[in-house]
Amino acid sequence: MTLGSRIAWDDTVLPFQLENADIRGRVARLDGVLDQILAQHDYPRVIEALVAEMALLTALIGQTLKLRWKLSLQVRGDGPARLIATDYYAPSKEGTPAQIRAYASYDAERLRTDAPGLSQIGKGYFAILIDQGDGMVPYQGITPIEGTSLATCAETYFAQSEQLPTRFALSFGQSTLPGQPESWRAGGVMLQHLPKASPFVATDGGSGEGGLLNAHDIVDGEDAENWNRANILLSSVEDIELVGPKVQPTELLVRLFHEEQPRVFDAQPVQFGCTCSEDRVRQTMSIYSAKDIAYMTTDEGIVTADCQFCGAHYELDPKTLGFQAKE
């Protein structure tokens, strides 16, 4: 396999379906996208890992939904890692890349660099927000922070809010290819049982912790057997197979699920992208009064704004801001 054929799978999401199991899925590889996201900030390693995991989940979940505009994932907690936020912008037209951006807010003084990432979040929630654009009602779903990773939080969300058994296998970290500088790589597989017209749902409030639904609360019979078998097969995956670059996603699917007859669809390219602009900043500030704008004005007589996602810096004339500017 040539280096070119390996890199061709970087920054892509490959949809697939297991024909013999009523299970759909995605294989994601993030390389340059993740490097660009993390290059915007000087995060500690434990925060970088949380952002990497969220970005990978965003790529997998975003491509699953038939979006017209934007999917957002948010994790908020009372721990040192206060906020992890990501956005996935659907392709503007067929054949163009989807765009992903992400950032984190954390308390450096409380951060424990030797502790696991999820413990840095503390008590809080995992949220999925879907914005389908003008004229559509936004959707928001929330589940508490539970389990051992952000991936398990996402699995709980889909079981509880969507009644869809879902499983993620993720790997991410810094790696060095021969002759290339150290860079971030991430890869993952998402499995999701296809929805049924009349799904079986437990009537006892759920068998999971706190009454949350688990997969076996939702599927039974042959569906449950197929789901359990696919999960066992996915459990055999190795980190190096997930992140690549030596193992192509198609090779990985054949290795894991050849008896389930995986059928692949067109891969979706993804790239780093931010939608911030001076017009958007002005629109955000249009709700403020002259007094509010005066409070924001610096000694130099300007109002400044910085984008948390891409680091863009804006300097604006206070006389052109706020709702008084429209009078």
Secondary structure, DSSP 8 states (H G I E B T S, - for coil): --HHHHHTTTTEEEEEEETTTTEEEEEEEESHHHHHHHHTS---HHHHHHHHHHHHHHHHHHHHS--SSEEEEEEEESSSEEEEEEEEE--SSTTS-EEEEEEEEE-TTT--TTS-TGGGT-SEEEEEEEE--TTS--EEEEEE--SSSHHHHHHHHIIIII---EEEEEEEEEE--TTS--EEEEEEEEEEE---SS----SSS-SSGGG---GGGT--HHHHHHHHHHHHHHTT--HHHHH-SSS-HHHHHHHHHGGG-EEE---EEEEE-----HHHHHHHHTT--HHHHHHH--TTS-EEEE-TTT--EEEE-GGG-SGGGG-
